[in-house]
């Protein structure tokens, strides 16, 4: 049974901090798959890489959509679709 394991935010933050300290503050979004702390916290390297990448994007060290932008985008898209499709429905009714 593949059940995704939830980690407390404190554990994620500590793991990311450990990786960043290990790499001396340099961007580690590429090539950090062999991190030796994954068995210590009980996660796979890919998950840790995603956490580190997310923190780097949110802090502005790497390019990509920040967490706030990712949360805003679906709401904006729904509002746009409502306005766009709503006006198209009104045109059909006229």
N, C-alpha and C positions, 0 to 999 in steps of 0.2 A: 504494500500500500504506500503510495507516494503522497505523503502529507507534508505540505510546506510548513516549515518551522518558523515561528514568529520570534523575533529578537527584540528585547527591550531597547529603546532609543539610546540608553546609556551604554549598552554593550556595542551597538553600532558605532557610536561616537568614539568610544575607546579604541575599537578595532581600526577605525579610519585614522585616528591620531597615531596609533602604533605604526601603521604603514607609512604615514607621512614622515614620522620621525626616522624611520628606517631609511627612507629615500632622501632625507635631508631637505624636505620642503620642496623638492623638484616635482613637477607634474608627473604623476605615476599612472596616468590613464592608460598608457600602453606598456605592456611588458611586465606587469606585476602579478602575473598568474601564479608564479611559484612562491608566493608569500608563505612563510612557514608558520604564521600564526593561525591559519584557518583551522587546523586540528584543535588548537587550544580553545577556540571559541565555538567550535562545532558547526562551522559553515563551510561551504565549498568556495574555491578560489573565485569562481565567476560571480558569486553573490558579493563577496568582498570587493571585487573590482567594480561592480555596479555601485556600491556604497561610496567608494572613493571617487569614482567618476561623478556621481551626483553632487558630492560635496565640492568638488573642484568646479563644476559648472555653476553651482549656486554662489560660490565665492568669487566667480569671475576669472578664475585661472584657466579654464577651458571653455571652448565655445559650445553652445547648445542652448536649448530652452531651459530656463531655471524652473524650479519646482513651482513657483508662483505663476510663471507663464504657462506651464503645463496645466495647472488647475484652471486658469482663466480661459484658455483656448476652447474647451468644449462649451462653456457657457456662452462665449462670444459666437461660436458656430451655431448653437441652437437659436440664439437671438437673431442672427443673420438669416437663418433658414426660415424662421417664423415670419420675419418681415418680408423676405423675398417671396416665399410661397403664399403668404397671406395676401400680398398685393397681386400675385398671379391669379389667386382664386377670385379676387374682386374683379379683375379684368374679365375673367370667364363669365362671371355672373352678369356683367353689364351688357 
